[in-house]
Amino acid sequence: MKVRLTLICLFFLTALQDGETMRTYTENEEGNITVRCEFRYSGGKRFLCKETCEGKNILIVTTKDKDQRGRFSIRYERRNIFSFDFLHVSITDLKPSDSGRYRCRSDETLDGTLYDNFYLVVIEASTTTATTTSRRTTAAATAATTATAATQNLQLYVVLSLVVKIILLSTPLVIFCRKRRTMKSKDSAVETENDGVNHECLNIYETPPEFL
């Protein structure tokens, strides 16, 4: 991420020093990109250059509407005289070393616009992989946390369900036991009262006649 920001800042500063604002494109390493340059063209040659159109910096120079040199290719699209013509620039299998300023140019123009520039920033695969891995790790951690919370909620639900079932099942038994106990208490009271009467009767019968 730091590499990407540094490159972008560097390219913007260079553009400001050149006195112009340029388009900036960002792509990942090993990817492909196609950029459209536009200018009014009237000459016979098309150029694709990196930085400046001098010496080894000239990637493609051709009089054809289509041409390719290794990973670089161009396709010229002629328009009418009242609009800009297009030069489509393609780069395949991008490498970090491809980062920099590119220039599309014609050898002659009607309005003096000799070229169209753009910046390219290629992000290293290690940076992209690290970002992807970090996102996957975060997603996995979030999924694990969610699964744990769901398991805990399920366990709590099962426990509460069992408690409710036990309460519902035990309630009739408790009521029955209480009724049984109440009935036994009443029976015991009646038996005690009868026993008292019987004892009194026995006492009467057992009293000697002389005391009667």
PyRosetta script that sets phi, psi and omega in degrees:
from pyrosetta import init, pose_from_sequence

init()
pose = pose_from_sequence("MKVRLTLICLFFLTALQDGETMRTYTENEEGNITVRCEFRYSGGKRFLCKETCEGKNILIVTTKDKDQRGRFSIRYERRNIFSFDFLHVSITDLKPSDSGRYRCRSDETLDGTLYDNFYLVVIEASTTTATTTSRRTTAAATAATTATAATQNLQLYVVLSLVVKIILLSTPLVIFCRKRRTMKSKDSAVETENDGVNHECLNIYETPPEFL")
pose.set_psi(1, -41.2)
pose.set_omega(1, 179.8)
pose.set_phi(2, -65.1)
pose.set_psi(2, -39.4)
pose.set_omega(2, 179.0)
pose.set_phi(3, -61.2)
pose.set_psi(3, -43.0)
pose.set_omega(3, -178.9)
pose.set_phi(4, -63.0)
pose.set_psi(4, -46.6)
pose.set_omega(4, -179.0)
pose.set_phi(5, -64.7)
pose.set_psi(5, -38.5)
pose.set_omega(5, 179.8)
pose.set_phi(6, -63.0)
pose.set_psi(6, -44.7)
pose.set_omega(6, 179.9)
pose.set_phi(7, -63.2)
pose.set_psi(7, -43.5)
pose.set_omega(7, -178.8)
pose.set_phi(8, -62.9)
pose.set_psi(8, -45.0)
pose.set_omega(8, 179.6)
pose.set_phi(9, -62.2)
pose.set_psi(9, -41.2)
pose.set_omega(9, 180.0)
pose.set_phi(10, -62.5)
pose.set_psi(10, -42.4)
pose.set_omega(10, -178.5)
pose.set_phi(11, -67.8)
pose.set_psi(11, -38.7)
pose.set_omega(11, 179.0)
pose.set_phi(12, -67.1)
pose.set_psi(12, -39.0)
pose.set_omega(12, 177.7)
pose.set_phi(13, -63.7)
pose.set_psi(13, -40.6)
pose.set_omega(13, 177.7)
pose.set_phi(14, -62.9)
pose.set_psi(14, -39.9)
pose.set_omega(14, 179.7)
pose.set_phi(15, -64.4)
pose.set_psi(15, -40.7)
pose.set_omega(15, 179.5)
pose.set_phi(16, -66.3)
pose.set_psi(16, -36.7)
pose.set_omega(16, 177.5)
pose.set_phi(17, -65.2)
pose.set_psi(17, -33.8)
pose.set_omega(17, 178.7)
pose.set_phi(18, -76.6)
pose.set_psi(18, -7.7)
pose.set_omega(18, 177.3)
pose.set_phi(19, 80.4)
pose.set_psi(19, 22.6)
pose.set_omega(19, 179.4)
pose.set_phi(20, -147.6)
pose.set_psi(20, 153.3)
pose.set_omega(20, 176.8)
pose.set_phi(21, -100.3)
pose.set_psi(21, 128.2)
pose.set_omega(21, -174.7)
pose.set_phi(22, -118.3)
pose.set_psi(22, 154.3)
pose.set_omega(22, 176.4)
pose.set_phi(23, -70.3)
pose.set_psi(23, 141.9)
pose.set_omega(23, 178.6)
pose.set_phi(24, -122.6)
pose.set_psi(24, 131.3)
pose.set_omega(24, 179.5)
pose.set_phi(25, -118.8)
pose.set_psi(25, 140.0)
pose.set_omega(25, -179.8)
pose.set_phi(26, -122.2)
pose.set_psi(26, 127.8)
pose.set_omega(26, 178.7)
pose.set_phi(27, -139.0)
pose.set_psi(27, 159.3)
pose.set_omega(27, 178.1)
pose.set_phi(28, -84.3)
pose.set_psi(28, 153.5)
pose.set_omega(28, 176.5)
pose.set_phi(29, -58.5)
pose.set_psi(29, 142.8)
pose.set_omega(29, -178.6)
pose.set_phi(30, 74.1)
pose.set_psi(30, 5.0)
pose.set_omega(30, 176.5)
pose.set_phi(31, -90.3)
pose.set_psi(31, -173.3)
pose.set_omega(31, 179.0)
pose.set_phi(32, -127.1)
pose.set_psi(32, 157.1)
pose.set_omega(32, 178.8)
pose.set_phi(33, -148.8)
pose.set_psi(33, 146.2)
pose.set_omega(33, 173.4)
pose.set_phi(34, -130.5)
pose.set_psi(34, 126.5)
pose.set_omega(34, -178.4)
pose.set_phi(35, -121.4)
pose.set_psi(35, 142.0)
pose.set_omega(35, 179.8)
pose.set_phi(36, -104.5)
pose.set_psi(36, 118.4)
pose.set_omega(36, 171.8)
pose.set_phi(37, -94.9)
pose.set_psi(37, 154.5)
pose.set_omega(37, 179.4)
pose.set_phi(38, -142.8)
pose.set_psi(38, 137.4)
pose.set_omega(38, 175.4)
pose.set_phi(39, -167.0)
pose.set_psi(39, 163.0)
pose.set_omega(39, 177.1)
pose.set_phi(40, -85.0)
pose.set_psi(40, 116.4)
pose.set_omega(40, -171.8)
pose.set_phi(41, -109.7)
pose.set_psi(41, 136.6)
pose.set_omega(41, 176.4)
pose.set_phi(42, -138.1)
pose.set_psi(42, -1.8)
pose.set_omega(42, -178.1)
pose.set_phi(43, -91.8)
pose.set_psi(43, -165.4)
pose.set_omega(43, -176.0)
pose.set_phi(44, -111.4)
pose.set_psi(44, -6.1)
pose.set_omega(44, -177.3)
pose.set_phi(45, -119.8)
pose.set_psi(45, 147.6)
pose.set_omega(45, 173.6)
pose.set_phi(46, -121.0)
pose.set_psi(46, 140.7)
pose.set_omega(46, -178.7)
pose.set_phi(47, -124.0)
pose.set_psi(47, 143.3)
pose.set_omega(47, 165.6)
pose.set_phi(48, -127.2)
pose.set_psi(48, 121.0)
pose.set_omega(48, -175.5)
pose.set_phi(49, -130.4)
pose.set_psi(49, 159.6)
pose.set_omega(49, 171.6)
pose.set_phi(50, -112.2)
pose.set_psi(50, 125.8)
pose.set_omega(50, -174.6)
pose.set_phi(51, 69.8)
pose.set_psi(51, -82.7)
pose.set_omega(51, -179.6)
pose.set_phi(52, -128.6)
pose.set_psi(52, 153.1)
pose.set_omega(52, -179.9)
pose.set_phi(53, -86.4)
pose.set_psi(53, 69.1)
pose.set_omega(53, 179.7)
pose.set_phi(54, -141.2)
pose.set_psi(54, 135.7)
pose.set_omega(54, 173.3)
pose.set_phi(55, 53.5)
pose.set_psi(55, -126.9)
pose.set_omega(55, -176.7)
pose.set_phi(56, -70.6)
pose.set_psi(56, -12.2)
pose.set_omega(56, 179.3)
pose.set_phi(57, -74.5)
pose.set_psi(57, -14.3)
pose.set_omega(57, 177.1)
pose.set_phi(58, -78.8)
pose.set_psi(58, 109.8)
pose.set_omega(58, -177.8)
pose.set_phi(59, -83.2)
pose.set_psi(59, -40.5)
pose.set_omega(59, 178.9)
pose.set_phi(60, -142.8)
pose.set_psi(60, 134.5)
pose.set_omega(60, 169.1)
pose.set_phi(61, -137.7)
pose.set_psi(61, 124.6)
pose.set_omega(61, -173.0)
pose.set_phi(62, -156.1)
pose.set_psi(62, 159.8)
pose.set_omega(62, 173.0)
pose.set_phi(63, -104.5)
pose.set_psi(63, 0.0)
pose.set_omega(63, -179.7)
pose.set_phi(64, -84.9)
pose.set_psi(64, 160.6)
pose.set_omega(64, 175.5)
pose.set_phi(65, -77.3)
pose.set_psi(65, -21.9)
pose.set_omega(65, 176.4)
pose.set_phi(66, -134.3)
pose.set_psi(66, 138.6)
pose.set_omega(66, 177.5)
pose.set_phi(67, -158.9)
pose.set_psi(67, 157.1)
pose.set_omega(67, -178.1)
pose.set_phi(68, -145.4)
pose.set_psi(68, 139.5)
pose.set_omega(68, 174.2)
pose.set_phi(69, -133.7)
pose.set_psi(69, 100.5)
pose.set_omega(69, -179.5)
pose.set_phi(70, 63.8)
pose.set_psi(70, -121.2)
pose.set_omega(70, -177.8)
pose.set_phi(71, -85.7)
pose.set_psi(71, -3.9)
pose.set_omega(71, -176.6)
pose.set_phi(72, -107.3)
pose.set_psi(72, 138.5)
pose.set_omega(72, 177.7)
pose.set_phi(73, -147.8)
pose.set_psi(73, 154.9)
pose.set_omega(73, 176.8)
pose.set_phi(74, -133.4)
pose.set_psi(74, 153.4)
pose.set_omega(74, 175.8)
pose.set_phi(75, -140.0)
pose.set_psi(75, 118.8)
pose.set_omega(75, -177.1)
pose.set_phi(76, -90.3)
pose.set_psi(76, 133.8)
pose.set_omega(76, -179.8)
pose.set_phi(77, -121.6)
pose.set_psi(77, 108.7)
pose.set_omega(77, -177.6)
pose.set_phi(78, -81.5)
pose.set_psi(78, 133.6)
pose.set_omega(78, 179.3)
pose.set_phi(79, -112.1)
pose.set_psi(79, -168.7)
pose.set_omega(79, 177.8)
pose.set_phi(80, -83.0)
pose.set_psi(80, 174.0)
pose.set_omega(80, -173.6)
pose.set_phi(81, -72.5)
pose.set_psi(81, -10.4)
pose.set_omega(81, -177.6)
pose.set_phi(82, -97.2)
pose.set_psi(82, 1.8)
pose.set_omega(82, -178.7)
pose.set_phi(83, -138.7)
pose.set_psi(83, 170.8)
pose.set_omega(83, 179.0)
pose.set_phi(84, -73.4)
pose.set_psi(84, 145.5)
pose.set_omega(84, 169.0)
pose.set_phi(85, -86.0)
pose.set_psi(85, 158.6)
pose.set_omega(85, -176.9)
pose.set_phi(86, -114.2)
pose.set_psi(86, 141.7)
pose.set_omega(86, 170.8)
pose.set_phi(87, -124.0)
pose.set_psi(87, 109.4)
pose.set_omega(87, -177.4)
pose.set_phi(88, -87.5)
pose.set_psi(88, 122.3)
pose.set_omega(88, -178.1)
pose.set_phi(89, -108.4)
pose.set_psi(89, 128.0)
pose.set_omega(89, 179.4)
pose.set_phi(90, -123.3)
pose.set_psi(90, 138.5)
pose.set_omega(90, 175.4)
pose.set_phi(91, -131.2)
pose.set_psi(91, 128.4)
pose.set_omega(91, -179.1)
pose.set_phi(92, -109.7)
pose.set_psi(92, 162.7)
pose.set_omega(92, 177.6)
pose.set_phi(93, 47.8)
pose.set_psi(93, 58.7)
pose.set_omega(93, -173.6)
pose.set_phi(94, -60.1)
pose.set_psi(94, 145.0)
pose.set_omega(94, 178.1)
pose.set_phi(95, -126.2)
pose.set_psi(95, 155.4)
pose.set_omega(95, 178.2)
pose.set_phi(96, -56.5)
pose.set_psi(96, -31.1)
pose.set_omega(96, 179.8)
pose.set_phi(97, -69.6)
pose.set_psi(97, -12.6)
pose.set_omega(97, 177.8)
pose.set_phi(98, -76.5)
pose.set_psi(98, -12.2)
pose.set_omega(98, 179.4)
pose.set_phi(99, -61.2)
pose.set_psi(99, 137.9)
pose.set_omega(99, 178.6)
pose.set_phi(100, 150.1)
pose.set_psi(100, -171.6)
pose.set_omega(100, -179.3)
pose.set_phi(101, -93.6)
pose.set_psi(101, 137.3)
pose.set_omega(101, 178.3)
pose.set_phi(102, -119.1)
pose.set_psi(102, 151.4)
pose.set_omega(102, -178.6)
pose.set_phi(103, -132.8)
pose.set_psi(103, 126.2)
pose.set_omega(103, 170.8)
pose.set_phi(104, -98.4)
pose.set_psi(104, 133.0)
pose.set_omega(104, -174.0)
pose.set_phi(105, -144.5)
pose.set_psi(105, 150.6)
pose.set_omega(105, 172.2)
pose.set_phi(106, -117.6)
pose.set_psi(106, 158.1)
pose.set_omega(106, -176.9)
pose.set_phi(107, -80.8)
pose.set_psi(107, -20.1)
pose.set_omega(107, 177.7)
pose.set_phi(108, -144.5)
pose.set_psi(108, 147.1)
pose.set_omega(108, 175.9)
pose.set_phi(109, -140.9)
pose.set_psi(109, 161.7)
pose.set_omega(109, 178.8)
pose.set_phi(110, -83.9)
pose.set_psi(110, -33.3)
pose.set_omega(110, -174.0)
pose.set_phi(111, -109.0)
pose.set_psi(111, 7.8)
pose.set_omega(111, 177.0)
pose.set_phi(112, 87.9)
pose.set_psi(112, -2.5)
pose.set_omega(112, 177.3)
pose.set_phi(113, -80.8)
pose.set_psi(113, 101.3)
pose.set_omega(113, -173.5)
pose.set_phi(114, -84.2)
pose.set_psi(114, -20.9)
pose.set_omega(114, -172.9)
pose.set_phi(115, -155.6)
pose.set_psi(115, 168.7)
pose.set_omega(115, 173.3)
pose.set_phi(116, -136.9)
pose.set_psi(116, 129.0)
pose.set_omega(116, -174.9)
pose.set_phi(117, -108.6)
pose.set_psi(117, 156.2)
pose.set_omega(117, 170.2)
pose.set_phi(118, -154.0)
pose.set_psi(118, 156.8)
pose.set_omega(118, 177.3)
pose.set_phi(119, -105.4)
pose.set_psi(119, 145.9)
pose.set_omega(119, 176.8)
pose.set_phi(120, -126.5)
pose.set_psi(120, 131.3)
pose.set_omega(120, 175.9)
pose.set_phi(121, -118.6)
pose.set_psi(121, 119.6)
pose.set_omega(121, 179.1)
pose.set_phi(122, -106.1)
pose.set_psi(122, 121.0)
pose.set_omega(122, -178.6)
pose.set_phi(123, -86.3)
pose.set_psi(123, 132.1)
pose.set_omega(123, -179.0)
pose.set_phi(124, -63.5)
pose.set_psi(124, 146.7)
pose.set_omega(124, -178.1)
pose.set_phi(125, -61.8)
pose.set_psi(125, -35.6)
pose.set_omega(125, -179.3)
pose.set_phi(126, -61.1)
pose.set_psi(126, -40.3)
pose.set_omega(126, 178.7)
pose.set_phi(127, -66.4)
pose.set_psi(127, -43.2)
pose.set_omega(127, 179.2)
pose.set_phi(128, -64.7)
pose.set_psi(128, -42.3)
pose.set_omega(128, -179.4)
pose.set_phi(129, -64.2)
pose.set_psi(129, -42.0)
pose.set_omega(129, 179.8)
pose.set_phi(130, -62.2)
pose.set_psi(130, -42.0)
pose.set_omega(130, 179.0)
pose.set_phi(131, -64.1)
pose.set_psi(131, -43.7)
pose.set_omega(131, 179.3)
pose.set_phi(132, -63.4)
pose.set_psi(132, -43.7)
pose.set_omega(132, 179.2)
pose.set_phi(133, -61.9)
pose.set_psi(133, -41.7)
pose.set_omega(133, 178.7)
pose.set_phi(134, -61.6)
pose.set_psi(134, -42.1)
pose.set_omega(134, 179.7)
pose.set_phi(135, -65.4)
pose.set_psi(135, -41.1)
pose.set_omega(135, 179.6)
pose.set_phi(136, -65.3)
pose.set_psi(136, -40.6)
pose.set_omega(136, 178.9)
pose.set_phi(137, -62.5)
pose.set_psi(137, -43.6)
pose.set_omega(137, 178.6)
pose.set_phi(138, -62.4)
pose.set_psi(138, -42.4)
pose.set_omega(138, 179.3)
pose.set_phi(139, -64.1)
pose.set_psi(139, -40.5)
pose.set_omega(139, 179.6)
pose.set_phi(140, -65.8)
pose.set_psi(140, -41.5)
pose.set_omega(140, 178.4)
pose.set_phi(141, -63.1)
pose.set_psi(141, -41.3)
pose.set_omega(141, 178.4)
pose.set_phi(142, -63.4)
pose.set_psi(142, -42.0)
pose.set_omega(142, 179.1)
pose.set_phi(143, -64.3)
pose.set_psi(143, -40.7)
pose.set_omega(143, 179.6)
pose.set_phi(144, -64.6)
pose.set_psi(144, -42.3)
pose.set_omega(144, 178.3)
pose.set_phi(145, -62.3)
pose.set_psi(145, -43.0)
pose.set_omega(145, 179.0)
pose.set_phi(146, -63.0)
pose.set_psi(146, -41.5)
pose.set_omega(146, 179.8)
pose.set_phi(147, -65.2)
pose.set_psi(147, -41.0)
pose.set_omega(147, 178.8)
pose.set_phi(148, -63.1)
pose.set_psi(148, -44.4)
pose.set_omega(148, 179.2)
pose.set_phi(149, -62.4)
pose.set_psi(149, -40.5)
pose.set_omega(149, 179.1)
pose.set_phi(150, -64.1)
pose.set_psi(150, -40.2)
pose.set_omega(150, 178.8)
pose.set_phi(151, -64.1)
pose.set_psi(151, -44.0)
pose.set_omega(151, 178.4)
pose.set_phi(152, -62.1)
pose.set_psi(152, -42.2)
pose.set_omega(152, 178.5)
pose.set_phi(153, -63.0)
pose.set_psi(153, -39.1)
pose.set_omega(153, 179.4)
pose.set_phi(154, -65.6)
pose.set_psi(154, -43.7)
pose.set_omega(154, 178.7)
pose.set_phi(155, -61.4)
pose.set_psi(155, -43.8)
pose.set_omega(155, 178.7)
pose.set_phi(156, -61.3)
pose.set_psi(156, -40.7)
pose.set_omega(156, 179.4)
pose.set_phi(157, -63.6)
pose.set_psi(157, -42.4)
pose.set_omega(157, 180.0)
pose.set_phi(158, -63.8)
pose.set_psi(158, -44.3)
pose.set_omega(158, -179.7)
pose.set_phi(159, -62.2)
pose.set_psi(159, -46.6)
pose.set_omega(159, 179.7)
pose.set_phi(160, -62.1)
pose.set_psi(160, -39.1)
pose.set_omega(160, 179.1)
pose.set_phi(161, -63.1)
pose.set_psi(161, -42.2)
pose.set_omega(161, 179.0)
pose.set_phi(162, -64.6)
pose.set_psi(162, -41.4)
pose.set_omega(162, 178.9)
pose.set_phi(163, -61.8)
pose.set_psi(163, -44.5)
pose.set_omega(163, 179.7)
pose.set_phi(164, -63.1)
pose.set_psi(164, -42.7)
pose.set_omega(164, 179.6)
pose.set_phi(165, -63.4)
pose.set_psi(165, -42.1)
pose.set_omega(165, 179.1)
pose.set_phi(166, -61.9)
pose.set_psi(166, -42.7)
pose.set_omega(166, 179.4)
pose.set_phi(167, -63.0)
pose.set_psi(167, -45.2)
pose.set_omega(167, -178.9)
pose.set_phi(168, -64.3)
pose.set_psi(168, -39.6)
pose.set_omega(168, -179.2)
pose.set_phi(169, -74.1)
pose.set_psi(169, -33.0)
pose.set_omega(169, -176.9)
pose.set_phi(170, -81.8)
pose.set_psi(170, -21.4)
pose.set_omega(170, -177.4)
pose.set_phi(171, -59.5)
pose.set_psi(171, -50.1)
pose.set_omega(171, 178.5)
pose.set_phi(172, -60.3)
pose.set_psi(172, -37.4)
pose.set_omega(172, 179.8)
pose.set_phi(173, -64.9)
pose.set_psi(173, -41.3)
pose.set_omega(173, 178.2)
pose.set_phi(174, -63.2)
pose.set_psi(174, -43.1)
pose.set_omega(174, 179.2)
pose.set_phi(175, -62.7)
pose.set_psi(175, -43.1)
pose.set_omega(175, 179.7)
pose.set_phi(176, -61.9)
pose.set_psi(176, -44.1)
pose.set_omega(176, -179.7)
pose.set_phi(177, -63.4)
pose.set_psi(177, -40.1)
pose.set_omega(177, 178.4)
pose.set_phi(178, -64.2)
pose.set_psi(178, -42.2)
pose.set_omega(178, 178.1)
pose.set_phi(179, -63.9)
pose.set_psi(179, -42.1)
pose.set_omega(179, 179.4)
pose.set_phi(180, -61.9)
pose.set_psi(180, -43.1)
pose.set_omega(180, -179.1)
pose.set_phi(181, -65.9)
pose.set_psi(181, -39.4)
pose.set_omega(181, 179.3)
pose.set_phi(182, -63.5)
pose.set_psi(182, -41.9)
pose.set_omega(182, 179.5)
pose.set_phi(183, -65.4)
pose.set_psi(183, -40.3)
pose.set_omega(183, 177.8)
pose.set_phi(184, -63.6)
pose.set_psi(184, -39.8)
pose.set_omega(184, 179.2)
pose.set_phi(185, -62.0)
pose.set_psi(185, -43.3)
pose.set_omega(185, 179.1)
pose.set_phi(186, -64.0)
pose.set_psi(186, -43.4)
pose.set_omega(186, 178.9)
pose.set_phi(187, -62.4)
pose.set_psi(187, -40.0)
pose.set_omega(187, 179.0)
pose.set_phi(188, -64.3)
pose.set_psi(188, -39.5)
pose.set_omega(188, 179.2)
pose.set_phi(189, -64.9)
pose.set_psi(189, -41.9)
pose.set_omega(189, 179.4)
pose.set_phi(190, -64.7)
pose.set_psi(190, -43.2)
pose.set_omega(190, 179.6)
pose.set_phi(191, -63.1)
pose.set_psi(191, -40.9)
pose.set_omega(191, 178.8)
pose.set_phi(192, -62.3)
pose.set_psi(192, -42.4)
pose.set_omega(192, 179.6)
pose.set_phi(193, -65.1)
pose.set_psi(193, -41.6)
pose.set_omega(193, 178.5)
pose.set_phi(194, -65.6)
pose.set_psi(194, -39.7)
pose.set_omega(194, 178.3)
pose.set_phi(195, -61.8)
pose.set_psi(195, -38.3)
pose.set_omega(195, 178.5)
pose.set_phi(196, -63.6)
pose.set_psi(196, -42.5)
pose.set_omega(196, 179.6)
pose.set_phi(197, -65.2)
pose.set_psi(197, -43.7)
pose.set_omega(197, -179.4)
pose.set_phi(198, -62.2)
pose.set_psi(198, -40.8)
pose.set_omega(198, 179.1)
pose.set_phi(199, -63.9)
pose.set_psi(199, -40.2)
pose.set_omega(199, 178.6)
pose.set_phi(200, -63.2)
pose.set_psi(200, -41.9)
pose.set_omega(200, 178.7)
pose.set_phi(201, -63.1)
pose.set_psi(201, -42.9)
pose.set_omega(201, 179.2)
pose.set_phi(202, -63.3)
pose.set_psi(202, -38.1)
pose.set_omega(202, 179.8)
pose.set_phi(203, -64.7)
pose.set_psi(203, -38.1)
pose.set_omega(203, 179.8)
pose.set_phi(204, -65.5)
pose.set_psi(204, -45.5)
pose.set_omega(204, -178.1)
pose.set_phi(205, -69.1)
pose.set_psi(205, -28.0)
pose.set_omega(205, -177.2)
pose.set_phi(206, -87.0)
pose.set_psi(206, -7.4)
pose.set_omega(206, -178.6)
pose.set_phi(207, -70.9)
pose.set_psi(207, 132.2)
pose.set_omega(207, -179.0)
pose.set_phi(208, -60.9)
pose.set_psi(208, 148.8)
pose.set_omega(208, -176.0)
pose.set_phi(209, -60.9)
pose.set_psi(209, -32.0)
pose.set_omega(209, -176.2)
pose.set_phi(210, -65.8)
pose.set_psi(210, -18.9)
pose.set_omega(210, 178.7)
pose.set_phi(211, -93.4)
pose.set_psi(211, -0.9)
pose.set_omega(211, -178.6)
pose.set_phi(212, -88.0)
pose.dump_pdb("model.pdb")
